[in-house]
Amino acid sequence: KGQVELDAPVTKYLPDFRLATPGAEKGITVRHLLNHTSGLSDDGMPSTSLGAGSLSDELALLRQCTPSSTPGRAFAYFNGNYRLLGLIIERVSGTTYGDCLTAEIFKPLAMTSSAAGAVVMDRIPAGHGEIFGIPFARRQVYRPGALPSGYVASSVADLARFLVAELRAGNGEADVLSPETVKATWQPPGGQSEGYAMGWLVRARPGRPPMLAHGGSLESFQSFLCLDPQRK
């Protein structure tokens, strides 16, 4: 919708964004967050946050974070990047991150079994852990401050709908997802042929289009998605 500029500084949308190094936050853009090249990392945090508080609490915690490198220089996977992105979405849209996903993605793609936020805890079965090789059921703890970096509940059918929409848009077919936007999320920074793009890890294959993949895990659940644009 043109409401967020990828190369605008994060402080344009989060003017209360501060880091332990005065002024260091001014050079970080929205694109840097998406590419995990913000210069922020777990190494720079005195203590790693699990996101038990709100997204605003996560923003406040970054006042303790010392950048590990200058923005745009190096890749470092840091959940705090995507938690900031979630807060930007909330500030710009005027709604919650979960409600925004429902309105902009889930409903248009008929993903009727998908939800994000506290509501998911009532809709999913117990997950499982393992002790000495023996699995046991356990409920997943929900952490609202970590929602943009996890805690979206879905089904196999709904994930298939989303991935089909990604493939269609990536192949230039305009529908719910914008082809221009999706292609941008498939491209690592600096014109690289592989690496971390925007929510996708891109693996180059000589003479063939790259593969796209991403995984994630919580205490009781794991997920892994992979796309082959050439074979659809």
Secondary structure as a PSIPRED ss2 file (coil, helix, strand):
# PSIPRED VFORMAT (PSIPRED V4.0)

   1 K C   1.000  0.000  0.000
   2 G C   1.000  0.000  0.000
   3 Q C   1.000  0.000  0.000
   4 V C   1.000  0.000  0.000
   5 E C   1.000  0.000  0.000
   6 L C   1.000  0.000  0.000
   7 D C   1.000  0.000  0.000
   8 A C   1.000  0.000  0.000
   9 P E   0.000  0.000  1.000
  10 V H   0.000  1.000  0.000
  11 T H   0.000  1.000  0.000
  12 K H   0.000  1.000  0.000
  13 Y C   1.000  0.000  0.000
  14 L C   1.000  0.000  0.000
  15 P C   1.000  0.000  0.000
  16 D C   1.000  0.000  0.000
  17 F C   1.000  0.000  0.000
  18 R C   1.000  0.000  0.000
  19 L C   1.000  0.000  0.000
  20 A C   1.000  0.000  0.000
  21 T C   1.000  0.000  0.000
  22 P C   1.000  0.000  0.000
  23 G C   1.000  0.000  0.000
  24 A H   0.000  1.000  0.000
  25 E H   0.000  1.000  0.000
  26 K H   0.000  1.000  0.000
  27 G H   0.000  1.000  0.000
  28 I C   1.000  0.000  0.000
  29 T E   0.000  0.000  1.000
  30 V H   0.000  1.000  0.000
  31 R H   0.000  1.000  0.000
  32 H H   0.000  1.000  0.000
  33 L H   0.000  1.000  0.000
  34 L H   0.000  1.000  0.000
  35 N H   0.000  1.000  0.000
  36 H C   1.000  0.000  0.000
  37 T C   1.000  0.000  0.000
  38 S C   1.000  0.000  0.000
  39 G C   1.000  0.000  0.000
  40 L C   1.000  0.000  0.000
  41 S C   1.000  0.000  0.000
  42 D H   0.000  1.000  0.000
  43 D H   0.000  1.000  0.000
  44 G H   0.000  1.000  0.000
  45 M C   1.000  0.000  0.000
  46 P C   1.000  0.000  0.000
  47 S C   1.000  0.000  0.000
  48 T C   1.000  0.000  0.000
  49 S C   1.000  0.000  0.000
  50 L C   1.000  0.000  0.000
  51 G C   1.000  0.000  0.000
  52 A C   1.000  0.000  0.000
  53 G C   1.000  0.000  0.000
  54 S C   1.000  0.000  0.000
  55 L H   0.000  1.000  0.000
  56 S H   0.000  1.000  0.000
  57 D H   0.000  1.000  0.000
  58 E H   0.000  1.000  0.000
  59 L H   0.000  1.000  0.000
  60 A H   0.000  1.000  0.000
  61 L H   0.000  1.000  0.000
  62 L H   0.000  1.000  0.000
  63 R H   0.000  1.000  0.000
  64 Q H   0.000  1.000  0.000
  65 C C   1.000  0.000  0.000
  66 T C   1.000  0.000  0.000
  67 P C   1.000  0.000  0.000
  68 S C   1.000  0.000  0.000
  69 S C   1.000  0.000  0.000
  70 T C   1.000  0.000  0.000
  71 P C   1.000  0.000  0.000
  72 G C   1.000  0.000  0.000
  73 R C   1.000  0.000  0.000
  74 A C   1.000  0.000  0.000
  75 F C   1.000  0.000  0.000
  76 A C   1.000  0.000  0.000
  77 Y C   1.000  0.000  0.000
  78 F C   1.000  0.000  0.000
  79 N H   0.000  1.000  0.000
  80 G H   0.000  1.000  0.000
  81 N H   0.000  1.000  0.000
  82 Y H   0.000  1.000  0.000
  83 R H   0.000  1.000  0.000
  84 L H   0.000  1.000  0.000
  85 L H   0.000  1.000  0.000
  86 G H   0.000  1.000  0.000
  87 L H   0.000  1.000  0.000
  88 I H   0.000  1.000  0.000
  89 I H   0.000  1.000  0.000
  90 E H   0.000  1.000  0.000
  91 R H   0.000  1.000  0.000
  92 V H   0.000  1.000  0.000
  93 S H   0.000  1.000  0.000
  94 G C   1.000  0.000  0.000
  95 T C   1.000  0.000  0.000
  96 T C   1.000  0.000  0.000
  97 Y H   0.000  1.000  0.000
  98 G H   0.000  1.000  0.000
  99 D H   0.000  1.000  0.000
 100 C H   0.000  1.000  0.000
 101 L H   0.000  1.000  0.000
 102 T H   0.000  1.000  0.000
 103 A H   0.000  1.000  0.000
 104 E H   0.000  1.000  0.000
 105 I H   0.000  1.000  0.000
 106 F H   0.000  1.000  0.000
 107 K C   1.000  0.000  0.000
 108 P C   1.000  0.000  0.000
 109 L C   1.000  0.000  0.000
 110 A C   1.000  0.000  0.000
 111 M C   1.000  0.000  0.000
 112 T C   1.000  0.000  0.000
 113 S C   1.000  0.000  0.000
 114 S C   1.000  0.000  0.000
 115 A E   0.000  0.000  1.000
 116 A E   0.000  0.000  1.000
 117 G C   1.000  0.000  0.000
 118 A H   0.000  1.000  0.000
 119 V H   0.000  1.000  0.000
 120 V H   0.000  1.000  0.000
 121 M H   0.000  1.000  0.000
 122 D H   0.000  1.000  0.000
 123 R C   1.000  0.000  0.000
 124 I C   1.000  0.000  0.000
 125 P C   1.000  0.000  0.000
 126 A C   1.000  0.000  0.000
 127 G E   0.000  0.000  1.000
 128 H E   0.000  0.000  1.000
 129 G E   0.000  0.000  1.000
 130 E E   0.000  0.000  1.000
 131 I E   0.000  0.000  1.000
 132 F C   1.000  0.000  0.000
 133 G C   1.000  0.000  0.000
 134 I E   0.000  0.000  1.000
 135 P E   0.000  0.000  1.000
 136 F E   0.000  0.000  1.000
 137 A E   0.000  0.000  1.000
 138 R E   0.000  0.000  1.000
 139 R C   1.000  0.000  0.000
 140 Q C   1.000  0.000  0.000
 141 V C   1.000  0.000  0.000
 142 Y C   1.000  0.000  0.000
 143 R C   1.000  0.000  0.000
 144 P H   0.000  1.000  0.000
 145 G H   0.000  1.000  0.000
 146 A H   0.000  1.000  0.000
 147 L H   0.000  1.000  0.000
 148 P H   0.000  1.000  0.000
 149 S H   0.000  1.000  0.000
 150 G C   1.000  0.000  0.000
 151 Y C   1.000  0.000  0.000
 152 V E   0.000  0.000  1.000
 153 A E   0.000  0.000  1.000
 154 S C   1.000  0.000  0.000
 155 S C   1.000  0.000  0.000
 156 V H   0.000  1.000  0.000
 157 A H   0.000  1.000  0.000
 158 D H   0.000  1.000  0.000
 159 L H   0.000  1.000  0.000
 160 A H   0.000  1.000  0.000
 161 R H   0.000  1.000  0.000
 162 F H   0.000  1.000  0.000
 163 L H   0.000  1.000  0.000
 164 V H   0.000  1.000  0.000
 165 A H   0.000  1.000  0.000
 166 E H   0.000  1.000  0.000
 167 L H   0.000  1.000  0.000
 168 R H   0.000  1.000  0.000
 169 A H   0.000  1.000  0.000
 170 G H   0.000  1.000  0.000
 171 N C   1.000  0.000  0.000
 172 G C   1.000  0.000  0.000
 173 E C   1.000  0.000  0.000
 174 A C   1.000  0.000  0.000
 175 D C   1.000  0.000  0.000
 176 V C   1.000  0.000  0.000
 177 L C   1.000  0.000  0.000
 178 S C   1.000  0.000  0.000
 179 P H   0.000  1.000  0.000
 180 E H   0.000  1.000  0.000
 181 T H   0.000  1.000  0.000
 182 V H   0.000  1.000  0.000
 183 K H   0.000  1.000  0.000
 184 A H   0.000  1.000  0.000
 185 T H   0.000  1.000  0.000
 186 W C   1.000  0.000  0.000
 187 Q C   1.000  0.000  0.000
 188 P C   1.000  0.000  0.000
 189 P H   0.000  1.000  0.000
 190 G H   0.000  1.000  0.000
 191 G H   0.000  1.000  0.000
 192 Q C   1.000  0.000  0.000
 193 S C   1.000  0.000  0.000
 194 E C   1.000  0.000  0.000
 195 G E   0.000  0.000  1.000
 196 Y E   0.000  0.000  1.000
 197 A C   1.000  0.000  0.000
 198 M C   1.000  0.000  0.000
 199 G C   1.000  0.000  0.000
 200 W C   1.000  0.000  0.000
 201 L E   0.000  0.000  1.000
 202 V E   0.000  0.000  1.000
 203 R E   0.000  0.000  1.000
 204 A E   0.000  0.000  1.000
 205 R E   0.000  0.000  1.000
 206 P C   1.000  0.000  0.000
 207 G C   1.000  0.000  0.000
 208 R E   0.000  0.000  1.000
 209 P E   0.000  0.000  1.000
 210 P E   0.000  0.000  1.000
 211 M E   0.000  0.000  1.000
 212 L E   0.000  0.000  1.000
 213 A E   0.000  0.000  1.000
 214 H E   0.000  0.000  1.000
 215 G E   0.000  0.000  1.000
 216 G E   0.000  0.000  1.000
 217 S E   0.000  0.000  1.000
 218 L C   1.000  0.000  0.000
 219 E C   1.000  0.000  0.000
 220 S C   1.000  0.000  0.000
 221 F C   1.000  0.000  0.000
 222 Q E   0.000  0.000  1.000
 223 S E   0.000  0.000  1.000
 224 F E   0.000  0.000  1.000
 225 L E   0.000  0.000  1.000
 226 C E   0.000  0.000  1.000
 227 L E   0.000  0.000  1.000
 228 D C   1.000  0.000  0.000
 229 P C   1.000  0.000  0.000
 230 Q C   1.000  0.000  0.000
 231 R C   1.000  0.000  0.000
 232 K C   1.000  0.000  0.000
